[in-house]
Amino acid sequence: MLPTPEQIKEYIETNLPCEYCDVRGDGSHFQAVIVSEAFAGKRPIARHQLVYEALGDRMREEIHALSMTTLTPEEYRKNG
């Protein structure tokens, strides 16, 4: 069974403190906007690695593709 956007959102929020998380997708391809203080001072690749860690094995086994926008709360307020 393919995961839903709601399930992906729950997986992320359970394992990464988020101020905002929105996930959309069709069951195999997902787009996420994730806002977390944990991203402060980190480059984009390190931010993505935090999300991959939050998803764990699901990233390899259930999720075919995940496109991410990862922002700190300050960046989100400026760009929102």
C-alpha positions as CSV (number, residue, x, y, z in Angstrom):
1,M,0.0,0.0,0.0
2,L,1.3,3.4,-1.0
3,P,1.7,6.0,1.8
4,T,-0.5,9.1,1.9
5,P,0.7,12.7,2.2
6,E,-0.9,12.7,5.7
7,Q,1.2,9.6,6.7
8,I,4.4,11.2,5.4
9,K,3.6,14.4,7.4
10,E,3.0,12.3,10.5
11,Y,6.3,10.4,10.0
12,I,8.2,13.7,9.7
13,E,6.5,15.5,12.6
14,T,6.9,12.5,14.9
15,N,10.7,12.4,14.5
16,L,11.6,16.1,13.8
17,P,10.3,19.1,15.8
18,C,8.4,21.2,13.2
19,E,6.8,24.5,13.4
20,Y,5.0,23.8,10.1
21,C,4.9,20.8,7.8
22,D,2.8,20.5,4.6
23,V,3.1,17.4,2.4
24,R,1.3,16.9,-0.9
25,G,1.6,14.1,-3.4
26,D,0.1,11.2,-5.3
27,G,1.3,8.2,-3.4
28,S,4.7,7.8,-4.9
29,H,5.9,11.4,-5.6
30,F,5.6,13.9,-2.7
31,Q,6.4,17.6,-2.2
32,A,7.0,18.9,1.4
33,V,7.5,22.3,3.0
34,I,9.1,21.8,6.4
35,V,9.8,24.5,8.9
36,S,12.0,23.6,11.8
37,E,14.4,25.4,14.2
38,A,16.6,22.2,13.8
39,F,17.6,23.6,10.3
40,A,19.2,26.7,11.8
41,G,22.8,27.0,10.7
42,K,22.7,24.0,8.4
43,R,23.2,23.8,4.6
44,P,20.4,22.4,2.5
45,I,22.0,18.9,2.2
46,A,22.2,18.7,6.0
47,R,18.6,19.8,6.4
48,H,17.5,17.1,3.9
49,Q,19.5,14.5,5.8
50,L,17.6,15.4,9.0
51,V,14.3,14.8,7.2
52,Y,15.6,11.5,5.7
53,E,16.6,10.5,9.3
54,A,13.1,11.3,10.5
55,L,11.7,9.1,7.8
56,G,14.1,6.3,8.4
57,D,13.6,3.1,6.3
58,R,10.4,4.5,4.8
59,M,12.5,6.7,2.5
60,R,14.0,3.5,1.0
61,E,11.0,1.2,1.2
62,E,7.8,3.3,0.8
63,I,8.6,6.7,-0.7
64,H,9.6,6.8,-4.3
65,A,10.4,10.5,-4.5
66,L,10.3,13.4,-2.1
67,S,11.0,17.0,-3.1
68,M,11.6,19.3,-0.1
69,T,11.7,22.9,0.8
70,T,13.4,23.2,4.2
71,L,13.3,26.4,6.1
72,T,14.0,27.8,9.5
73,P,11.1,29.7,11.2
74,E,12.9,33.0,10.4
75,E,13.3,32.1,6.7
76,Y,9.7,31.0,6.5
77,R,8.5,34.3,8.0
78,K,10.6,36.3,5.5
79,N,9.6,34.1,2.5
80,G,6.1,33.2,3.5
